[in-house]
Amino acid sequence: MPKKILPLILLFSIVILGYGYWRVKTYGWLYVSLYDTSGTDNKYQQIRGAKIWLMDSGGNVLAEGKSDRLHGAVYLSHPEVGFCVEEESRALFSKEDRKNWYDCYEKQSKWLMGWVRSVKYMDLEFDKCLLEKIPVSVSESKGDWWLWWVPHPHIGGKPSTYFNISITVDGAKCRKLNNKLKTYA
């Protein structure tokens, strides 16, 4: 009896881990944090109401985004589905709205995996200030993707690769030097 069970357990493990590995290779999430150091007592303030353009080494725009005015959360605009903010805010109210948000999230997370590792620069526009070609470093984490199947609130869930960009600028210096605004096509 154990000889028949062992291959099934092995096959089940391969399928579970294979799915997790596939997910982490094809789905991603990007967290962008923007901070201004021009506040009092050198406290970093989150930049709100900003526009961003993420570019490759040749200056080609890979993605556009914006930070909201309330929390400073940065949202990227997918070329077809947009920001997914409206879908996310309605996701609590009905099954159909949850499905719409999930579909939007799926498209954004797959799209992101195609370009995020190529990001080298960012243009940042906020508070009547434009900073161009800010060098960007993208950090990447796959987390504990092999534990995606664990039914625990702090472990598991469908795995994704997590990317992070953190930018800190001095907004006061920028506003003194540069009062131009630019729009990208």
PyMOL commands that set and color helices and strands:
alter all, ss='L'
color gray80, all
select helices_A, chain A and resi 2-26+40-42+85-90+95-113+116-118+145-147+171-177
alter helices_A, ss='H'
color red, helices_A
select strands_A, chain A and resi 28-36+45-46+51-55+61-67+74-77+121-126+129-135+139-141+161-169
alter strands_A, ss='S'
color yellow, strands_A
deselect
rebuild
show_as cartoon
